[in-house]
Amino acid sequence: MNYPEALAWLYSLQRFGIKLGLENIRRLIAELHVDLGCARVIHVAGTNGKGSVCAMIDSILRAQKYRTGLFTSPHLVTFRERIRVDGKMISEEAAANGLTTIRDLVRNWNPHPTFFEVTTALALKHFSNAKIDVAILETGLGGRLDATNAVQSNVSIMTPIDFDHQQWLGQSLRDIATEKAGIIKPKIPVVSAPQASDAEKVIRSRAAECEAPLQFVHESYQKTPVGLSEEYQKQNAALAIAALRAAKIEIDDFSIARGLATVDWPARFQRWNDRVVIDGAHNPSAAHILAETWREIFSDQRATLILAVLSDKDLRGICEALAPIADSVLLPKIRSERATPPDELAQIFAAITPSLPYSITDSIADAVTLARAKPNPILLTGSLHFAGEALAYLQGKPAAFEECAQ
């Protein structure tokens, strides 16, 4: 298969939905002869901040001249963003060849591997071929039964845990934390951000059960500038550094400073220009942090809010968090089949803040045009999927359908 054909096949696997479990990925790893050799593995779970922590760790390690493999999800503009070696996205040729091999291997498997299982296997095989020194793996959903949990790690990282994906992970914070804390392995150190009481109890219990050394990181990193300049990113930086120390990976202060200064992670309060901010906040907790950061940067100046949210999210919670920083709201139709219809979001805003003006637009392009005609700064947010579509539009290169973030 060529690259477009390989992506078309991969995206066709979405018909199998989400199936949490490790049987398929373990079989894939074995039959693809994935061998990470002596590479150390950093495994990251949580609700918010996973990608930022992964990006910081990757940047610090590359500054220290380690050869890194970074696996994250979802992507923003191109599928290849998910799999990187030394900061470079997997090539179209390597992705196509790897997916062709996997397609031929799993043709008659029952159950058939899912989109995420195949993508995880592609990443691990790519890292195996590249002879990396350190693999940084971000969980896709949960942790205990996430495909990334089939790999033995050298440190487990828990970013802040909050409500998200309840249909898969459970309705209580304790249930969600139990699934995410499933990445904790016997005797392997655990480094955690501060957690809500119920989540902290679960993490402590799981770590004790596994006899895993546990450290909670409460301080923020203040020594040198962080490329992701929002205040909460300094907490993520401290977590990243603590995890590298816990994994006994040698890093010096110069590489920490250089790595954090140069880290690049789009759609996390990304200042596109002086007026436009893009952020992938996709749950109430992230939306509250986004609102706090907006006030830090813009003080009392309110945003022209361009919002699109996926239908499986806490719509009211997200709208309630963002309404206080909005002067007006534009609700575009976006490409994702999972998107909440704009008129449904309009009804929520009408119920919670009747005085807040809102408009429905046919596209991101129309929303941005209307927003630019207003004097306020512009905030595009609601999901990483929407952030990716917004970035593609602003870059003038809309993603092909099969490469829209999923």
C-alpha positions in Angstrom: 0.0 0.0 0.0 1.1 3.6 -0.6 0.6 6.1 2.2 -3.0 7.2 1.4 -4.0 3.6 0.9 -2.4 2.6 4.2 -4.2 5.4 6.0 -7.5 4.5 4.4 -7.1 0.9 5.7 -6.1 2.1 9.1 -9.1 4.4 9.5 -11.4 1.6 8.3 -10.5 -0.2 11.5 -12.5 2.4 13.4 -15.5 0.2 12.6 -14.2 -2.2 15.3 -14.6 0.6 17.9 -12.6 0.8 21.2 -11.8 -2.6 22.7 -9.7 -2.3 25.9 -7.4 -5.3 26.5 -3.9 -6.4 26.0 -4.2 -9.7 24.2 -4.0 -8.3 20.6 -1.2 -5.9 21.3 0.9 -8.5 23.0 0.4 -10.8 20.0 1.3 -8.0 17.6 4.5 -7.2 19.5 5.5 -10.8 19.4 4.7 -11.5 15.8 6.3 -8.2 14.6 9.4 -9.1 16.6 9.4 -5.8 18.4 12.6 -5.5 20.4 13.3 -2.3 22.2 16.6 -3.8 23.5 18.0 -1.8 26.4 15.8 1.2 25.7 14.2 2.7 28.8 10.5 3.3 28.7 8.6 6.2 30.3 4.8 5.6 30.5 2.4 8.5 31.1 -1.3 8.3 32.1 -3.7 10.8 33.5 -6.5 13.1 32.3 -4.9 16.4 31.5 -1.3 17.3 30.7 -0.1 13.9 29.4 1.0 15.2 26.0 2.8 18.3 27.5 4.7 16.1 29.9 5.7 13.7 27.2 6.8 16.5 24.9 8.9 18.1 27.7 10.6 14.7 28.5 11.3 14.2 24.8 12.8 17.6 24.4 15.0 17.3 27.5 16.3 13.9 26.4 17.1 15.1 22.9 19.0 18.1 24.4 21.0 15.5 26.3 21.7 13.7 23.0 19.6 10.6 23.7 17.8 9.0 20.8 14.1 9.2 21.6 10.9 7.6 20.4 7.7 9.6 21.2 4.2 8.1 20.9 1.2 10.4 21.6 -2.4 10.8 20.6 -4.5 12.2 19.1 -2.8 14.0 16.3 -3.7 17.5 15.2 -3.1 17.8 11.5 -1.4 14.7 10.3 -1.4 11.1 11.6 2.4 11.0 11.4 2.6 13.4 14.4 1.8 10.5 16.7 5.1 8.7 16.1 8.4 10.5 16.2 12.0 9.5 16.5 14.4 12.2 17.6 11.6 14.7 17.1 11.0 13.8 13.5 7.6 12.4 12.4 7.5 8.9 10.9 7.9 9.2 7.2 5.0 8.4 4.8 7.1 5.5 3.4 7.8 4.0 6.8 4.2 4.4 7.9 2.9 2.8 4.7 5.4 -0.1 4.8 4.7 -0.7 8.5 0.9 -0.6 8.1 1.1 -2.9 5.0 3.0 -5.5 7.1 0.5 -5.3 9.9 -2.5 -5.5 7.6 -1.1 -8.7 6.0 -0.3 -10.1 9.4 -3.8 -9.5 11.0 -6.0 -10.2 8.0 -7.6 -13.2 9.6 -7.3 -12.4 13.2 -10.4 -12.7 15.4 -10.9 -10.4 17.2 -9.3 -8.0 14.7 -7.0 -5.4 16.2 -8.4 -1.9 16.6 -7.2 1.4 15.2 -5.3 2.2 18.4 -3.8 -1.3 18.7 -2.5 -1.1 15.2 -1.1 2.4 15.7 0.6 1.4 18.9 2.2 -1.6 17.2 3.3 0.6 14.3 5.0 3.0 16.7 6.7 0.2 18.7 8.0 -1.5 15.6 9.3 1.9 14.3 11.1 2.5 17.6 12.5 -1.0 17.5 13.9 -0.5 14.0 15.3 3.0 15.0 17.3 1.6 17.9 16.1 4.3 20.3 17.6 4.9 23.8 14.3 6.0 25.4 10.6 5.5 24.5 8.0 7.9 25.8 4.5 6.4 25.6 1.3 8.3 26.3 -1.7 6.2 27.1 -4.6 6.5 24.7 -7.5 5.7 27.0 -7.2 4.7 30.7 -4.1 2.7 31.4 -4.7 -0.7 32.8 -6.0 -2.2 29.6 -4.6 0.5 27.2 -2.4 -1.0 24.4 0.6 1.0 25.6 0.5 -1.0 28.9 1.8 -4.1 27.2 5.3 -2.7 27.4 7.5 -2.9 30.5 8.3 0.5 31.8 11.1 2.1 33.9 8.9 4.8 35.4 5.1 5.4 35.6 3.8 9.0 35.5 0.4 10.1 36.7 -0.7 13.5 35.5 -3.8 15.1 37.1 -6.8 12.7 37.0 -10.3 14.1 36.5 -13.6 13.1 34.9 -13.3 12.1 31.2 -14.3 9.0 29.1 -16.7 7.9 31.9 -18.4 5.5 29.5 -15.2 3.5 29.4 -13.5 4.1 32.7 -16.3 4.4 35.2 -18.6 7.1 36.7 -16.6 7.9 39.8 -13.2 9.5 40.2 -12.1 6.4 42.1 -13.1 4.1 39.2 -11.3 6.4 36.7 -8.2 6.5 38.8 -8.2 2.8 39.2 -8.0 2.3 35.5 -5.3 4.9 35.0 -3.2 3.7 37.9 -3.2 0.3 36.2 0.1 1.4 34.5 1.8 1.1 37.9 4.0 -2.1 37.8 5.7 -4.1 40.5 8.9 -2.4 41.9 8.8 0.3 39.1 8.9 3.9 40.5 5.8 6.1 40.2 5.8 9.9 39.9 2.5 11.7 40.3 1.2 15.3 40.0 -1.0 16.4 43.0 -4.3 14.6 42.8 -7.8 14.9 44.2 -8.3 12.9 47.4 -10.0 9.9 45.8 -7.5 9.6 43.0 -4.5 10.0 45.4 -5.9 7.2 47.6 -6.1 4.9 44.6 -2.6 5.7 43.4 -1.2 5.2 46.9 -3.0 1.8 47.3 -1.9 0.6 43.9 1.7 1.6 44.4 1.8 -0.1 47.8 0.3 -3.2 46.3 3.0 -3.2 43.7 5.8 -2.2 46.1 6.5 0.6 43.7 8.3 3.7 45.1 5.9 6.6 44.9 6.6 10.4 44.7 4.1 13.2 44.5 5.5 16.3 42.9 3.9 19.4 44.5 6.4 22.1 43.5 6.6 23.9 40.2 9.8 24.3 38.1 11.0 27.9 38.4 14.7 27.8 37.6 14.6 28.6 33.8 12.1 29.6 31.2 9.7 27.0 29.8 8.7 27.2 26.2 5.1 26.4 27.1 4.9 29.5 29.2 1.6 29.1 31.1 1.9 28.7 34.8 0.5 25.2 35.0 3.1 24.1 32.5 5.8 24.7 35.2 4.1 22.0 37.3 4.3 19.7 34.2 7.9 20.5 33.9 8.6 19.6 37.5 6.8 16.3 36.9 8.8 15.6 33.8 12.2 16.2 35.6 11.2 14.1 38.6 10.2 11.2 36.3 13.6 11.3 34.5 15.4 11.2 37.9 13.2 8.4 39.1 14.0 6.4 36.0 17.7 6.9 36.7 18.3 8.6 33.3 21.2 10.9 33.5 20.4 14.5 32.6 22.3 17.7 33.4 21.0 21.1 34.2 22.0 22.5 30.8 19.9 19.9 29.0 17.0 20.5 31.3 17.1 24.2 30.6 17.6 23.8 26.9 14.9 21.1 26.5 12.3 23.0 28.4 13.1 26.3 26.6 12.7 24.7 23.2 9.8 22.4 23.8 7.1 22.7 21.1 3.6 21.3 21.8 0.9 23.0 19.6 -2.7 23.7 20.7 -1.9 24.1 24.4 -2.6 27.8 24.9 -0.8 28.3 21.6 -0.5 32.0 20.7 -1.0 31.8 16.9 -0.6 35.6 16.8 -1.2 38.6 19.1 -5.0 38.0 18.9 -5.6 34.3 18.3 -5.2 31.5 20.9 -5.7 27.8 20.2 -6.2 25.4 23.0 -7.3 21.7 23.0 -9.3 21.8 26.3 -11.8 19.0 26.1 -13.2 18.5 29.6 -14.3 20.8 32.4 -11.1 20.6 34.3 -9.0 21.6 31.3 -11.5 24.3 30.4 -11.3 25.8 34.0 -7.4 25.8 33.7 -7.8 27.4 30.2 -10.1 30.1 31.7 -7.6 30.8 34.5 -4.7 31.0 32.0 -6.8 33.4 29.9 -7.2 35.7 32.8 -3.5 35.6 33.6 -2.7 36.7 30.1 -5.6 38.9 29.1 -6.8 40.1 32.5 -10.4 41.3 32.2 -10.4 41.3 28.4 -13.0 38.8 27.2 -12.7 36.5 24.2 -14.5 36.0 21.1 -15.0 32.3 21.7 -15.0 29.9 18.8 -16.1 26.5 20.2 -16.6 23.0 19.0 -16.9 20.0 21.3 -17.2 16.3 20.7 -20.6 14.8 21.7 -19.3 12.3 24.3 -17.9 15.1 26.5 -19.4 17.0 29.4 -20.9 19.8 27.3 -22.5 21.8 30.0 -19.4 21.6 32.2 -17.1 22.9 29.4 -19.5 25.7 28.5 -19.9 26.8 32.2 -16.1 27.0 32.6 -15.6 29.1 29.4 -18.7 31.4 29.5 -17.2 33.8 32.1 -14.3 34.7 29.8 -16.4 35.0 26.6 -17.7 38.3 25.1 -19.5 36.3 22.4 -19.6 32.8 21.1 -19.3 31.4 17.5 -20.3 27.8 17.0 -19.0 26.4 13.7 -19.9 23.1 12.1 -16.7 21.0 11.9 -15.7 17.9 10.0 -15.7 15.3 12.8 -18.7 13.0 12.8 -18.4 12.9 16.6 -18.9 16.7 16.9 -21.8 18.1 18.9 -24.3 19.9 16.7 -23.8 23.6 17.1 -27.4 24.2 17.9 -27.1 21.9 20.9 -24.2 24.0 22.2 -26.3 27.1 21.5 -29.1 25.8 23.7 -26.7 25.1 26.6 -25.3 28.7 26.4 -28.8 30.1 26.2 -29.7 28.2 29.4 -26.6 29.0 31.5 -25.9 32.6 30.3 -28.9 34.0 28.4 -27.2 37.4 27.9 -24.1 35.9 26.1 -24.5 36.5 22.3 -23.9 33.4 20.2 -24.0 32.6 16.5 -23.9 29.4 14.5 -21.6 29.3 11.4 -21.2 26.9 8.6 -17.4 26.5 8.9 -14.3 27.4 10.8 -13.5 29.9 8.0 -16.8 31.7 8.5 -16.3 31.8 12.3 -12.7 33.1 12.1 -13.8 35.8 9.6 -16.6 37.0 11.9 -14.3 36.9 14.9 -11.6 39.0 13.2 -14.2 41.7 12.6 -14.7 42.0 16.4 -12.1 43.9 18.6 -11.7 41.1 21.1 -8.9 38.5 21.2 -10.0 35.2 19.7 -10.0 31.8 21.5 -10.5 28.6 19.5 -11.1 25.6 21.8 -13.3 22.7 22.8 -11.3 19.6 21.7 -7.9 18.6 20.3 -9.8 17.4 17.2 -11.2 20.9 16.7 -7.8 22.5 17.5 -6.2 20.4 14.8 -8.8 21.4 12.2 -8.3 25.1 13.3 -4.6 24.8 12.9 -4.9 23.2 9.5 -7.2 26.1 8.4 -4.9 28.8 9.8 -1.9 27.2 8.1 -3.8 27.3 4.8 -3.5 23.5 4.3 -6.6 21.8 5.5 -5.9 18.1 6.4 -7.1 15.4 4.0 -10.2 13.7 5.4 -8.3 10.5 6.4 -5.8 12.6 8.3 -8.2 14.6 10.5 -7.5 13.9 14.1 -9.4 10.9 15.5 
